[in-house]
């Protein structure tokens, strides 16, 4: 049943993400991705804030629907950022730096490979 709750939250987060983009990117100056920047920063605030506020107060399936579902589909950057801070706070700064480098470098590499692959097919 937890998967159903996460799925419902995921639909809500995805629709919210699309709505923010539709509103903010309408007439955006210079093509700068303000909507993505806004969503990522908002998600980075909301994920740890809501995680702390809802733990021990609501059932786990609803917690997961909010955090993994809504916020997870709203932005995955928030999960990445929380994980980096968790590593740093655990005294694992080297692991945090490695994760940052691999995530950004790997992300850019795979975007490039995906684009080249699409053009080749």
PyMOL commands that set and color helices and strands:
alter all, ss='L'
color gray80, all
select helices_A, chain A and resi 2-24+29-31+34-54+60-74+77-89+93-120
alter helices_A, ss='H'
color red, helices_A
deselect
rebuild
show_as cartoon
